[in-house]
Amino acid sequence: MDKIIIKGGKPLKGEITISGAKNAALPLMTAALLTDEPLRLSNMPRLADINTMADLLIGHGVKVTLEAGNNGCIGRVMTLETPKITSTTAPYDIVRKMRASILVLGPVLARMGEATVSLPGGCAIGNRPIDLHLKALEKMGAEIELAEGYVRATAPHGLQGAVVHFPTVSVGATENILMAASLAKGTTVIENAAREPEITDLAECLVKMGAKIDGIGTERLVIEGQEALHGADHKVMADRIEAGSYAIAAGITGGDLKLKGVNSQIFGAALDTMREAGLHIEDCEAGVHVSVPQNDIQSINATTQPFPGFATDMQAQMMAMMCLADGASVIVENIFENRFMHVPELARMGADIQVNGGTATIRGVDHLIGAPVMATDLRASMCLVLAGLAAQGVTEISRVYHLDRGYEHLEDKLSAVGADIERVSA
């Protein structure tokens, strides 16, 4: 199993190109199940989760082809063609690897009238139940059966338009029902829909495919079902979490980075939080410039919330920077109950953090010390990389396969801006 070795203490300076967003690319790939014509997606990142989704879709009968992007990697183009869905079952062996696999349920059910999907897996950061997906599909006329670890959904006469109100905001459920409703009979209204930019990206792609959707970007989506959708070309949005992670890399190392392919608005509520922490962030030609003019990180208070609030996917990275802040910071995690698993690993590096339920209090220390640490999930992995970049001495991070799920060419990008980082086989 690979490890990442970092010799910390070097300010990062230079340019990093931000890749396409994993959290946008995955639902966009499943949208190919809604049409028998080619869906061409550009700016596709090279990630383990993308490969897993491709394997899953191939099992459904999708033909997947790839064209190399810049330098043979960044910005790849993926074409997905599904003239016929050859299997309506998403098996456990693939679905267990990634929670986003549940997103095939709505499209397959809408197009074929039946779908059988294994209960999903992914990072161990909380329960993240799929009951909202299932109850919404039942409102649209589906019959749902749970047996032997699988969800079996049937709608032999097709899905029907309905008013779906989510009691809590769910990104995955919003995406699943948005796709299913695009082929349903009649009009579907999604109330309390998630508003993440990745959902807007999906909705805009569906419109290119012939879907009729009103309220894009709001909490109320109105979808007029179509008899069929057609192919389209669509560019995957830039990854706001990757961009935020590298912005913090500039801050925690006292560096100066230009993040190419994004603008400052991509950070959402994290923009204000990072500025409050002392980062200077401004739009520039072809990207965003991030620096720490005073080389002094300030403590902050942050609470994770659904978009447009502070993203839970940025919580661990922000915590790493707060370990070196002047004063005490408080971070409240409201989305996932197990998302402080990186705290003991940061403590091994000298961080002073106390956790009480969903609240973490971080008291800034003078410096972190390199140590052997273990990644527990995707964003915790990046948190440890950030801590290692700033720490004195050598940090050895194990279980880095988590990183490969969400950060394209991490070591290459960081090495190019001055980091002493390498991947080694254990």
N, C-alpha and C positions, 0 to 999 in steps of 0.2 A: 504494500500500500504506500502511495506517495506521501511525502512530507514537503512542506515549504520551510526553507531556512532563510531568516532575515537577520542581517546585521544592521541594527537601527542607528538613529542619530543623524541621518542625512536629510537635509531639506530637499524637497522635491521641486524641480524647476523644469519647465518646458511645456509641451502640448500633449494632450491625450484626446484621441477621437472617441466619442461616446458611441457605443454600439446600439443596435436596435433593441427595443425593450422585450425581454423575455415574457413579461406579463401581458404584453399586447400580442406578441407573435403566437403564443399557444392557442388562445381562442380564435385568432385569425386562421390558423391552420385548420381548426375543426370546422370553420365555416365552409371549407371546401366540400364537406359532406352534403351541403344544401343544394348543390348544383351538379349537373352532368358535364358542365363546361369547365375549362381550365381557370384556376385562380392563381395569379402570379403575384407573389409577395417579394418585394425587394427590401433591402436593409435587414436581412435576417441574420441574427447572431449565431455564432458557432458555440452551442452549449449542449450539455448532456440532456437537459430537459427537452430541447428541440429534437434531438435524436430519438428520445423515448417517445415523444408524440408522433414523430414520423413512423416509427415502428408500429405504433398502435393503429395509425391511419392506414398503413399498408395492409394490416390485417383485416381492415374493413373493405379493402379493394381499391384504395387510393394509389395512384401512380405518382411517385414523388421524384422530381428531378431537381438537381442543384447546379447553378452556375457560380463560378468563383467571383468574389468581389474584389475590392482593392487589395493589391498584394496577395491575391489568392485566398483571402480569408474575410476581412471585415467588409460588411455590406453585401453578403451573398444574396442571390436571387433564387427563390424556391418556387417551382411550379407544381401545383397539386391538381390532378385530374381524377374525377370520380364518375366515370360514365355509368357505373353500376355499383351499388353497395353489395359486395359479395358475402359479407357476414355482418350480422347485427349484434354480435357478441364481442364485448371488450374484456379479455381474459385477465385473471388475477395476476399472472406472471408479469404483465406489463403495467397494469393499473396500480399495483402496489408500490411502484417506484415513484409515482408522481400524482399528487392530488388533482392537478388540472385535467387528468384523464376523464374525470366525471363530465367534462364539457362535451364529450361525444354523445351523451345521453339525449339531450334535446334535439340536435340535428338528425341523428339516426332515427329517433322516434318520429319526428315530423315528416321525414322523407319516406320511411318504410312502414310506419304504423306499428313498429315494435322495436325494442332495444333491450339488451341484457348487458349490464355493466357491473363489474366487480366493485365492491366498496373500496374507495380509494385510499392511497397511502400518502407519503411525502414527509416533510420535516415534522419532527415530534415536538411541536410548539403549542399544542392544544387540540381540543376535540374537533373543532370545525365541522360540525355535523352537516349532513346534506338534506336534512328534513325540509328546509325551505325550497330546495329544488323540487322535491317529490310532491309536496303539498301544492305547489304552483302548477305542476303538470297535471295533478288530479283535478284542479279547478278547470283545466283546459280539456278535460274529458278522458284523461289517461287512467288506466287501471294499473295500480302499482302492487307488486308482490315482492317481499323480501324473503329470500331463502338461501341458505348455505353460503352466505357471504356475497350474494349477488342481488342487484336490483333488476327486476324484470318489469318493464313497462310496455303496455299494449294500448293501441288506439286504432283498432281495425278500420274505423270510419274516418280516421284523421283527427287531428287536434282541432279544437274549437276555440275561437276567441273568447277571452274572459277578462274580468278585472282581477288582477293579482296584486294584493297588498302585502308587502313584506313587513313583518313586525319588527325586524331588525335589518340593518343594511347588510347586504351580502353581495360581494363582487361576483363570485362564481355563479350564484343563483340568478343574478341579473343577466349575466352573459348567456347562461343556458336558456333562460326563458326568452330573451331577446332573439336568439337564433331560432328557437322552436316556433315562436310567434310569427316569424317571417314567412313560414309556410303553412300556418294554421288558417282555418276557414273563418273569416270575419276579423273583427278588430280586438286586439288585446291591449289592455292598459296595465302598465306596471307602475305601481305606486310605491314610494319610498325606495326607488331604484338607487343603486350605488352610482356615484358620479365620477369615479376615477377617470383620468384621461385615457386609460387603456380601453375603457368601455366606449368612450367617444370614438376612439380609433376603430373599434370593432363596428360600431353603428355606421360610421362613415364608409367603411368597406362594404357593409351589407347594402347600403344605399347604392353604391356603385354596381352592386350585383342585381339591383332591381327592387330591393325592399323599399317599403314606404314607412318611414319612421319620423314622427314628430317629437319634439322635446329633447333632442339630443343634447347632452350635457347637463340636463336637469334631473330632478328626482321623480319626474312623471314622464314616462315614455309611452307613446301611443303608436302601436304597430298595426298596420293594415295588412293582413296576410295575403300573400300572392300564390298563384297556382304553381309558379316555378320561378327560380332565380337563374341568372346567367353568370358567365365568367366575368372577371375584372382584373385590373392591375392595381396594386395598392402598395404603398411604401409604409413599412412598419415605423411607428414613432420611435424617437430616441428614448433610451432607458433613463428615466428620471431618478431611479434608485442608484444606478451605477454613477450617474452624474453627481448625485449628492454624496456618494461614498468617496469619490475622488476629490470633491470640494473639501471634505473633512480631512482627506489625506494631506491636502495643502495646509490646512489649519494646524493639524496635530504635529506636523514636522516643521512648521514655520516656513513653509515653502511658497512658491509662486507658480500657479498653473493656469494655462488656458485650456478650457474644456471645449472641444470643437464639436459643432453640429447641434448645439442646444442654445436656448436663451434662459435668462434667469427665472422666467415664469415657470419653467419646468419643475422647479423645486417645490412649488406650492407653499404650504405653511412653513415648511422647513427653511425657506429662504429667510424669513424674519428671525427664526430661531438661530440660524447660523450667523446672521449679522449681529444678533444680540450677543453671541458668544465671541465676537471680535473679528469675524471673517469679513474682509472687504470683497464684495461680490458685485460685479458690474458687467453689463453686456458690452461686447467688443466685436470687432469684425470676425465673423464666422464662428462666434462662440461666446463663452463666458470667462472672464478673468477673475481668479480667486487668489487672494493673498492675505497676509496677516501683518498689516503695517506696523503695529506695535509689538509683534511677536509675543503677544500676551493674550491667552485664552481666558475668557470670563465665564463665570458660572451662570447657569440658566435653569429655568423650570420649564418642563415640557410634559404634555399629556397626549398620548396617542389617540387619534380619532379617525373615523372614516373621512375620506376626502370631502371637502378641502382642508381638513385638519392635518395635524402632524402625523405623518405616515408611520405605522408600526414597523415597516420595513427599514426605517431610518433610526429606530430607537437604539439598537445595539451600537451602531457606528457613532452616534452622538454621545453615548455613554463612554466610549473609548476616549473621545476628546475631553470629556468632562473630568476624566481621571487626572488630567494635568491642568485643570482650570484653577483660577484664583478664587477660592471660596467653596461653598457647598452648593451642589445642584440637586434638584429633585426631578425624577422622571417617573411618571405614572403610566403604566401599561394597561390600557382599557380593552384591547382587542383579543389578545391571546394569553391565556393564563400561565403558560409555561415558557414565556419568552424572556426570562432572566437567567437561562441556563449558562450564559457566558460569564456571569458574575464570578463564580468560583475560579474560572480560568484567569480573569483579569486580576483577581486577588493574588494568584500565584506570581503575578508580575509586579506586585507591590501596590495595587490599587486599594483604596479605602472605600468600600461600598457596603452599605447595610440595606437589606431587603426586608420589607414588612408587607406581606401580601402582594398587591400589585404596585407597590411604591418602592422605588430604589432611591436612596440618598447617597450621593457620591461626593466625598470630600477630596478636593484636589490635593495631589501630592507633588513634591518637587520633581520627581522623575519616576519612570517605570524601569524595571529591570528585566532583561530578556530571560525567558524560561521555557521549558517544554510545556506546551499547552495542547488541548484537544478541542477541535471544532465540534459543535453539537447540532448546528443547523446552518442554513445558507448565510443569513445575515450575521449570525454569531461568528462565522468563519471570517467574514470581512472585518468585523470588530477586532478580532485577534490580529489580523494582518496590519490594521491601522495602529494598534498598540505596539506591535513589533517594529513598525517603521519608526516610531518615536522612542522606543526603549533603548536603554544603554545595554550593550552586549548583544548576544545572539538569542533569537526566539525561534523555536522549532515547533511548527504547527502540524499536528497529525490529523487524519481523517479529512483531508482537504478535498475529497470528492464532492463535498457539499458546495465548495466554491465553483466547481466546474458546472454546476447546475445554473449559475446565475451571473458569472463574470467571465466575459470572453477575453482570452489572452491576457489574463491578469498579470502574470510575471513579466511578459513582454512589455506591456504598457507601463508598468511601474519601473522596470529597468531602464526604459527609454528616457525617463525623467529623473534618473539619479538614484533610484533605490538599489540597495545591495540585497537582491532577492533571487533565490533559485529554487527549483523543484528537484527533489532527489527521490530515488526509489528506495523505500525502506528495506 
